[in-house]
Amino acid sequence: MTTLRSAFETFILDCRARGLRPATLLVYRRQIETFTQFCETLEIAELDQVDTHAIRAYITHLQAREMKPASIRTAGHVLRAWLNFCIAEGLTVADAPMRRVRMPKMGKSHPDIFTKDEVLALLAAAATPRDKAIILCLLDTGCRVGEFAALRVGDVNLTDGAVRIRHETTKTRTERTVYLGQHARRALADYLAGLTLTPQDAIWRTAQGGELTRQGLRTTLKRIGKRAKVYPAGAHKYRRTALTFMLRDGMDVYAVADIAGHSTIDLLKHYISRDDAALAAAHARHGMVDHLLT
């Protein structure tokens, strides 16, 4: 008999061997740890005891805690990956319990992005050249927070605006190039002009001169948002705003996917949807009848 704890550690070991990113490992560890703790309240300690009823009870437990449907679906995806691994490894003889479990439906919602006025407020609240450069570069590149925090001086070409996102920093382990426009390049150059750095040094620095970590970047963005009275103002909202604007402004969807670091255009739907105003404007430009009869 395999215990839940043993199956959990075996799965995490496999994830490490496959080279999954630390952030992914952290999500897996937290989600499965939370599930195993819940199972203990049901006196479930063995992997073979995990059945459809236990999983549905766990989903109901998460709903009772008023967890968002998207977060519950994430928990379900992690459990499915873990339990499928256990079955494939022969750690359990139980039938795949997740196969008959349906996740809560997610209602359609408009993307949570910054308005133009909010962007201007954030820029006005930027207390230093670094903060201004961070805001503009995030909005111009649409980078993930980990990719952005890991940028080195040598990764950026201030002449043409090309920014190299190194493969070891990306979610997909694939290198790509994103770009900065003139305003973002100028802001970044102004910030770097006050520093003495080598091409191998991290671009983003703390006030004390050390490297600004991923968590430090998140804290900085929240602090700027608080000063600007813009809520929420987390790192992912910058990425979502950048990608949404690119699509709405007519950028080719495949180019947006490349910039975002997505392997397919289908992944864009997790970040972007069109609101009524955008749909109305798109129809006004491309609707068949008015174009045909005008």
Summary of the structure (lengths in Angstrom):
residues: 294
radius of gyration: 22.7
end to end distance: 74.1
largest distance: 74.1
contacts: 814
relative contact order: 0.09
helix: 61%
strand: 5%
